[in-house]
Amino acid sequence: MHLLPEMSEIVSRHAPPDLSRSAVPGLRLYGSDAETRLLAVAYDPMLCLVVSGAKQTVLGETVYSYRAGDCLVVSAELPVCGSIIETPYRALSFDLNPATIAGLMLEMGAQPLSDQPPPTGIDVTRLDDDLMEPLARLLRLLDRPEEIALMAPMIERELIWRLLNSRHAATVRQIGSAESRLSGIARAISWIRANYAKPMRVEALSAMAGMSLSSFHRHFRTVTTMSPLQFQKQVRLREARARLLTGSEGAAETGFAVGYDSPSQFSREYARQFGLPPARDAMRMRDSLTAA
């Protein structure tokens, strides 16, 4: 953990005061000097490390709290809500690319995990020093941009290799295996996110995932903490909130656009999720942005 102050300083210099994709492919930086209320975001498969401050993430009805030295391994595309609860908040994440993982697994001769249950969608633990070292070296490349093209791919290979030999090995191997249970659930999640406004047949999703209906329901809930229908509702409501923020559509029009047949049902579920009816929440968000 002795590297955390140095890493926090680098993140502060390269990502004030908000999210930045950074010059290193796959590396993202996060920074905030103010606590925030719950905001809806989408997580992709990644390894995330908090280097200062603390945050909470809500997936379904599960709350994850993590602070400096804690890491998250996210195994699938997930709609979540997050809030910064301690500042100054600094963090970094690195994308876990299935193709990169699969290639290294082939070189290692790792066996597929198709018959294994999928991992939970978010896993929070303290980060091992063996994993913090390559993350620190990735960060240092931001101060040596001429080295990024040569060094970043090598450090990424080391990071993935260390993940494949860590407590997160099962999760990472499932991300990289095209025949894993997680891969099947990921295909279903991707379909829901791309087609959230369309009617959804869970039987078709289970066939897409290559599972029986009962197995699909069980594994989908393991990864997302939600049923497929609850997950679709979360995606729809987040998309609706993004649309309302632009101010180009009314509440009823937005509800129809994201797949709701009933404006009253849309308003009711929106208020349950975000605390206010659609029009009032949109006004609050725009007022907050104007004040900021």
TIDRENBA-187672 format. One record per residue (C-alpha): residue number from 1; residue in one letter; x, y, z. Coordinates in Angstrom, 2 decimals. Each point is the difference from the previous one (the first is absolute). Layout:
REM residues N
<rec NUM; a; <X; Y; Z>>,
...
REM end
This chain:
REM residues 292
<rec 1; m; <0.00; 0.00; 0.00>>,
<rec 2; h; <3.06; 2.27; 0.05>>,
<rec 3; l; <-0.70; 0.93; -3.63>>,
<rec 4; l; <-3.41; 1.58; 0.69>>,
<rec 5; p; <1.25; 3.59; 0.73>>,
<rec 6; e; <2.06; 0.05; -3.20>>,
<rec 7; m; <-2.87; -1.40; -2.05>>,
<rec 8; s; <-2.46; 2.50; 1.48>>,
<rec 9; e; <2.33; 2.85; -0.92>>,
<rec 10; i; <0.29; -1.19; -3.61>>,
<rec 11; v; <-3.77; -0.40; -0.32>>,
<rec 12; s; <-0.51; 3.50; 1.46>>,
<rec 13; r; <2.31; 1.54; -2.59>>,
<rec 14; h; <-1.44; -1.83; -2.99>>,
<rec 15; a; <-3.72; -0.18; 0.84>>,
<rec 16; p; <-1.20; 3.10; 1.81>>,
<rec 17; p; <-2.83; 0.19; 0.77>>,
<rec 18; d; <-1.93; -2.75; -1.78>>,
<rec 19; l; <0.10; -3.15; -2.13>>,
<rec 20; s; <2.76; -0.20; -2.59>>,
<rec 21; r; <0.81; -2.76; -2.48>>,
<rec 22; s; <3.74; 0.78; 0.22>>,
<rec 23; a; <2.66; -0.43; -2.66>>,
<rec 24; v; <0.62; -3.64; 0.97>>,
<rec 25; p; <-2.42; -2.31; -1.84>>,
<rec 26; g; <-2.48; -1.58; 2.41>>,
<rec 27; l; <1.06; 2.15; 2.96>>,
<rec 28; r; <-2.57; 2.41; 1.44>>,
<rec 29; l; <0.45; 2.51; 2.81>>,
<rec 30; y; <-2.58; 1.34; 2.44>>,
<rec 31; g; <0.21; 2.97; 2.32>>,
<rec 32; s; <-2.34; 2.08; 2.15>>,
<rec 33; d; <0.51; 2.43; 2.87>>,
<rec 34; a; <-3.68; 0.01; 0.94>>,
<rec 35; e; <-2.32; -2.69; 1.28>>,
<rec 36; t; <-2.81; -0.89; -2.40>>,
<rec 37; r; <-3.51; -1.39; 0.16>>,
<rec 38; l; <-0.80; -3.29; -1.72>>,
<rec 39; l; <0.54; 0.27; -3.75>>,
<rec 40; a; <-0.97; -2.60; -2.59>>,
<rec 41; v; <2.95; -1.37; -1.98>>,
<rec 42; a; <0.89; -3.14; -1.96>>,
<rec 43; y; <2.96; -2.22; 0.88>>,
<rec 44; d; <1.82; -2.10; -2.57>>,
<rec 45; p; <2.33; -2.92; 0.83>>,
<rec 46; m; <2.91; 1.62; 1.80>>,
<rec 47; l; <2.42; 0.04; 2.91>>,
<rec 48; c; <-0.46; 3.17; 2.07>>,
<rec 49; l; <2.24; 1.22; 2.83>>,
<rec 50; v; <-0.82; 2.81; 2.44>>,
<rec 51; v; <3.17; 1.90; 0.94>>,
<rec 52; s; <-1.60; 2.58; 2.33>>,
<rec 53; g; <-3.44; 0.75; 1.43>>,
<rec 54; a; <-2.97; -2.37; -0.06>>,
<rec 55; k; <-3.04; -0.85; -2.09>>,
<rec 56; q; <-3.19; -2.05; 0.07>>,
<rec 57; t; <-1.47; -1.90; -2.94>>,
<rec 58; v; <-3.51; -1.42; -0.10>>,
<rec 59; l; <-0.81; -2.94; -2.26>>,
<rec 60; g; <-3.63; -1.00; 0.27>>,
<rec 61; e; <-0.50; -0.01; 3.77>>,
<rec 62; t; <3.60; -0.84; 0.88>>,
<rec 63; v; <2.22; 2.81; 1.32>>,
<rec 64; y; <3.80; -0.20; -0.40>>,
<rec 65; s; <2.22; 2.36; 2.02>>,
<rec 66; y; <3.70; 0.38; -0.75>>,
<rec 67; r; <2.86; 2.34; 0.85>>,
<rec 68; a; <3.71; 0.56; -0.64>>,
<rec 69; g; <1.74; -3.31; -0.68>>,
<rec 70; d; <-3.21; -1.80; -0.92>>,
<rec 71; c; <-0.60; -1.28; -3.50>>,
<rec 72; l; <-3.05; -1.01; -2.00>>,
<rec 73; v; <-0.01; -2.70; -2.62>>,
<rec 74; v; <-3.03; 0.46; -2.24>>,
<rec 75; s; <-0.82; -3.05; -2.10>>,
<rec 76; a; <-2.77; 1.27; -2.32>>,
<rec 77; e; <-1.78; 3.11; -1.32>>,
<rec 78; l; <-2.08; 1.20; 2.94>>,
<rec 79; p; <-2.30; 2.98; 0.67>>,
<rec 80; v; <0.84; 1.34; 3.45>>,
<rec 81; c; <-0.34; 3.10; 2.17>>,
<rec 82; g; <3.07; 1.48; 1.66>>,
<rec 83; s; <0.75; 2.75; 2.52>>,
<rec 84; i; <3.25; 1.40; 1.36>>,
<rec 85; i; <-0.15; -0.07; 3.81>>,
<rec 86; e; <3.51; 1.15; 0.96>>,
<rec 87; t; <2.30; 2.52; -1.68>>,
<rec 88; p; <2.36; 0.70; -1.58>>,
<rec 89; y; <-1.05; -2.94; -2.16>>,
<rec 90; r; <2.51; -1.40; -2.48>>,
<rec 91; a; <-0.26; -3.29; -1.86>>,
<rec 92; l; <1.08; -1.75; -3.17>>,
<rec 93; s; <-1.37; -2.86; -2.02>>,
<rec 94; f; <1.34; -2.25; -2.71>>,
<rec 95; d; <-2.22; -1.69; -2.57>>,
<rec 96; l; <-0.02; -3.81; 0.07>>,
<rec 97; n; <-0.08; -0.86; -3.69>>,
<rec 98; p; <-1.36; -3.53; -0.66>>,
<rec 99; a; <2.13; -0.46; -3.13>>,
<rec 100; t; <3.21; 0.97; 1.84>>,
<rec 101; i; <-0.85; -2.34; 2.87>>,
<rec 102; a; <-0.86; -2.85; -2.39>>,
<rec 103; g; <3.30; 0.40; -1.87>>,
<rec 104; l; <2.05; -0.17; 3.17>>,
<rec 105; m; <-2.02; -2.98; 1.24>>,
<rec 106; l; <0.86; -1.85; -3.21>>,
<rec 107; e; <3.69; 0.73; 0.50>>,
<rec 108; m; <-0.24; -1.22; 3.59>>,
<rec 109; g; <-1.91; -3.12; -1.00>>,
<rec 110; a; <-2.83; 0.91; 2.38>>,
<rec 111; q; <-3.05; -2.24; -0.29>>,
<rec 112; p; <-3.46; 1.48; -0.74>>,
<rec 113; l; <-2.50; 0.33; 2.83>>,
<rec 114; s; <-3.23; -0.67; -1.89>>,
<rec 115; d; <-1.51; -2.19; 2.74>>,
<rec 116; q; <0.76; 2.43; 2.83>>,
<rec 117; p; <-2.63; 2.37; 1.45>>,
<rec 118; p; <0.60; 3.64; -0.92>>,
<rec 119; p; <1.60; 2.36; 2.53>>,
<rec 120; t; <-1.91; 2.79; 1.69>>,
<rec 121; g; <-0.16; 3.15; -2.10>>,
<rec 122; i; <2.04; 2.09; 2.46>>,
<rec 123; d; <2.65; -1.28; 2.38>>,
<rec 124; v; <1.60; 2.38; 2.55>>,
<rec 125; t; <3.26; -0.94; 1.75>>,
<rec 126; r; <3.28; 1.53; 1.15>>,
<rec 127; l; <2.43; 0.17; -2.90>>,
<rec 128; d; <3.09; -2.21; 0.16>>,
<rec 129; d; <3.39; 1.70; -0.34>>,
<rec 130; d; <0.74; -2.23; -3.02>>,
<rec 131; l; <-2.89; 1.65; -1.84>>,
<rec 132; m; <0.65; 3.52; 1.27>>,
<rec 133; e; <3.54; 0.05; -1.44>>,
<rec 134; p; <-1.02; -0.29; -3.69>>,
<rec 135; l; <-2.86; 2.46; 0.53>>,
<rec 136; a; <2.49; 2.51; 1.41>>,
<rec 137; r; <2.25; -0.49; -3.02>>,
<rec 138; l; <-2.94; 0.60; -2.35>>,
<rec 139; l; <-0.69; 3.26; 1.82>>,
<rec 140; r; <3.64; 1.11; -0.23>>,
<rec 141; l; <-0.22; -0.28; -3.78>>,
<rec 142; l; <-2.21; 3.10; 0.05>>,
<rec 143; d; <3.14; 1.97; 0.88>>,
<rec 144; r; <1.99; -1.81; -2.73>>,
<rec 145; p; <-2.30; 0.12; -3.04>>,
<rec 146; e; <2.77; -1.02; -2.36>>,
<rec 147; e; <0.08; -3.42; 1.73>>,
<rec 148; i; <-3.72; -0.77; -0.16>>,
<rec 149; a; <-0.10; -1.76; -3.38>>,
<rec 150; l; <2.82; -2.40; 0.95>>,
<rec 151; m; <-0.51; -0.53; 3.72>>,
<rec 152; a; <-3.79; 0.03; 0.47>>,
<rec 153; p; <-0.66; -3.31; -1.84>>,
<rec 154; m; <2.73; -1.74; 2.01>>,
<rec 155; i; <-1.30; 1.31; 3.31>>,
<rec 156; e; <-3.55; -1.01; -0.99>>,
<rec 157; r; <1.18; -3.58; -0.66>>,
<rec 158; e; <1.67; -0.09; 3.42>>,
<rec 159; l; <-3.12; 1.39; 1.69>>,
<rec 160; i; <-2.27; -2.59; -1.64>>,
<rec 161; w; <2.49; -2.78; 0.80>>,
<rec 162; r; <0.06; 1.03; 3.67>>,
<rec 163; l; <-3.82; 0.16; 0.05>>,
<rec 164; l; <-0.12; -3.52; -1.45>>,
<rec 165; n; <2.17; -1.13; 2.90>>,
<rec 166; s; <-1.83; 1.93; 2.73>>,
<rec 167; r; <-3.14; -0.44; 2.08>>,
<rec 168; h; <-1.84; 1.49; -3.01>>,
<rec 169; a; <1.18; -2.77; -2.35>>,
<rec 170; a; <-3.40; -1.69; -0.41>>,
<rec 171; t; <-1.70; 3.30; -0.86>>,
<rec 172; v; <2.65; 1.04; -2.51>>,
<rec 173; r; <0.14; -3.41; -1.65>>,
<rec 174; q; <-3.78; 0.06; -0.46>>,
<rec 175; i; <0.22; 3.46; -1.59>>,
<rec 176; g; <2.51; -1.37; -2.51>>,
<rec 177; s; <-1.73; -3.31; -0.76>>,
<rec 178; a; <-2.52; 0.16; -2.86>>,
<rec 179; e; <-1.69; -3.16; 1.29>>,
<rec 180; s; <-0.30; 1.01; 3.65>>,
<rec 181; r; <-3.23; 0.52; 1.88>>,
<rec 182; l; <0.96; 3.65; 0.44>>,
<rec 183; s; <0.42; 0.38; -3.76>>,
<rec 184; g; <-3.54; -1.25; -0.53>>,
<rec 185; i; <-1.40; 2.42; 2.57>>,
<rec 186; a; <2.09; 2.81; -1.54>>,
<rec 187; r; <-1.62; -0.66; -3.41>>,
<rec 188; a; <-3.44; 0.32; 1.59>>,
<rec 189; i; <0.99; 3.19; 1.84>>,
<rec 190; s; <1.35; 1.54; -3.21>>,
<rec 191; w; <-3.26; -0.81; -1.80>>,
<rec 192; i; <-2.09; 1.62; 2.75>>,
<rec 193; r; <2.15; 3.14; 0.01>>,
<rec 194; a; <-0.17; 0.32; -3.79>>,
<rec 195; n; <-3.73; -0.79; -0.25>>,
<rec 196; y; <-1.37; 1.36; 3.27>>,
<rec 197; a; <-3.07; 1.58; -1.66>>,
<rec 198; k; <-1.09; -3.25; -1.68>>,
<rec 199; p; <-2.17; -2.75; 1.52>>,
<rec 200; m; <2.19; -2.63; 1.65>>,
<rec 201; r; <-0.54; -3.75; 0.08>>,
<rec 202; v; <2.03; -1.63; 2.76>>,
<rec 203; e; <-0.22; -3.34; -1.86>>,
<rec 204; a; <1.81; 1.55; -2.96>>,
<rec 205; l; <2.67; 1.46; 2.31>>,
<rec 206; s; <0.60; -3.38; 1.65>>,
<rec 207; a; <0.42; -1.57; -3.44>>,
<rec 208; m; <2.42; 2.79; -0.94>>,
<rec 209; a; <1.99; -0.78; 3.14>>,
<rec 210; g; <-0.05; -3.74; -0.73>>,
<rec 211; m; <-1.73; -0.89; 3.28>>,
<rec 212; s; <-3.22; -1.50; 1.20>>,
<rec 213; l; <-2.56; 2.54; 1.23>>,
<rec 214; s; <0.49; -0.85; 3.67>>,
<rec 215; s; <3.80; 0.03; -0.31>>,
<rec 216; f; <-0.10; 3.33; -1.86>>,
<rec 217; h; <-2.15; 1.62; 2.70>>,
<rec 218; r; <2.31; -1.25; 2.74>>,
<rec 219; h; <3.24; 1.05; -1.69>>,
<rec 220; f; <-1.38; 3.36; -1.18>>,
<rec 221; r; <-0.92; 0.89; 3.58>>,
<rec 222; t; <3.45; -1.11; 1.24>>,
<rec 223; v; <1.73; 2.44; -2.36>>,
<rec 224; t; <-2.41; 2.95; 0.14>>,
<rec 225; t; <-1.84; -0.53; 3.35>>,
<rec 226; m; <-3.22; 0.52; -2.03>>,
<rec 227; s; <-2.43; -1.95; -2.14>>,
<rec 228; p; <0.13; 0.69; -3.78>>,
<rec 229; l; <-3.20; 2.08; 0.27>>,
<rec 230; q; <1.39; 2.07; 2.87>>,
<rec 231; f; <3.23; 0.50; -1.93>>,
<rec 232; q; <-1.90; 1.19; -3.08>>,
<rec 233; k; <-1.92; 2.47; 2.16>>,
<rec 234; q; <3.24; 1.39; 1.44>>,
<rec 235; v; <1.43; 0.51; -3.50>>,
<rec 236; r; <-3.21; 1.65; -1.22>>,
<rec 237; l; <-0.17; 2.41; 2.94>>,
<rec 238; r; <3.64; 1.04; -0.36>>,
<rec 239; e; <-0.46; 0.64; -3.71>>,
<rec 240; a; <-3.16; 1.99; 0.76>>,
<rec 241; r; <1.89; 2.17; 2.50>>,
<rec 242; a; <2.73; 0.75; -2.54>>,
<rec 243; r; <-2.65; 0.98; -2.58>>,
<rec 244; l; <-1.85; 2.23; 2.46>>,
<rec 245; l; <3.20; 1.85; 0.88>>,
<rec 246; t; <0.30; 1.24; -3.58>>,
<rec 247; g; <-3.46; 1.60; 0.26>>,
<rec 248; s; <-0.97; -0.98; -3.55>>,
<rec 249; e; <-2.86; -2.33; 1.04>>,
<rec 250; g; <-2.85; 0.12; 2.50>>,
<rec 251; a; <-0.51; -2.64; 2.68>>,
<rec 252; a; <-2.70; -1.97; -1.83>>,
<rec 253; e; <1.93; 0.09; -3.29>>,
<rec 254; t; <3.14; -1.19; 1.77>>,
<rec 255; g; <-1.87; -2.86; 1.65>>,
<rec 256; f; <-1.32; -1.23; -3.34>>,
<rec 257; a; <3.49; 0.35; -1.57>>,
<rec 258; v; <1.62; -2.31; 2.56>>,
<rec 259; g; <-2.68; -2.67; -0.23>>,
<rec 260; y; <-2.78; 0.89; 2.45>>,
<rec 261; d; <-3.61; -0.31; -1.19>>,
<rec 262; s; <-1.47; 1.92; 2.93>>,
<rec 263; p; <1.11; 3.55; 0.96>>,
<rec 264; s; <-1.32; -0.50; 3.55>>,
<rec 265; q; <2.01; -3.22; 0.44>>,
<rec 266; f; <3.10; 1.73; -1.36>>,
<rec 267; s; <-0.43; 2.96; 2.37>>,
<rec 268; r; <-0.62; -2.30; 2.97>>,
<rec 269; e; <3.05; -2.22; -0.62>>,
<rec 270; y; <2.20; 3.01; -0.80>>,
<rec 271; a; <-0.91; 1.71; 3.28>>,
<rec 272; r; <0.64; -3.22; 1.92>>,
<rec 273; q; <3.46; -0.26; -1.56>>,
<rec 274; f; <1.15; 3.64; 0.10>>,
<rec 275; g; <-2.12; 1.58; 2.76>>,
<rec 276; l; <-1.98; 2.44; -2.16>>,
<rec 277; p; <-2.39; -0.23; -2.97>>,
<rec 278; p; <1.70; 0.34; -3.42>>,
<rec 279; a; <-0.66; 3.72; -0.70>>,
<rec 280; r; <0.98; 1.14; 3.51>>,
<rec 281; d; <3.13; -2.16; 0.02>>,
<rec 282; a; <1.07; 1.37; -3.38>>,
<rec 283; m; <-0.47; 3.57; 1.30>>,
<rec 284; r; <2.06; -0.83; 3.10>>,
<rec 285; m; <2.82; -1.47; -2.12>>,
<rec 286; r; <0.08; 3.02; -2.34>>,
<rec 287; d; <-0.02; 2.41; 2.96>>,
<rec 288; s; <2.92; -1.90; 1.57>>,
<rec 289; l; <1.99; 0.17; -3.23>>,
<rec 290; t; <-0.72; 3.73; -0.35>>,
<rec 291; a; <1.12; 0.65; 3.57>>,
<rec 292; a; <3.15; -2.05; -0.54>>,
REM end
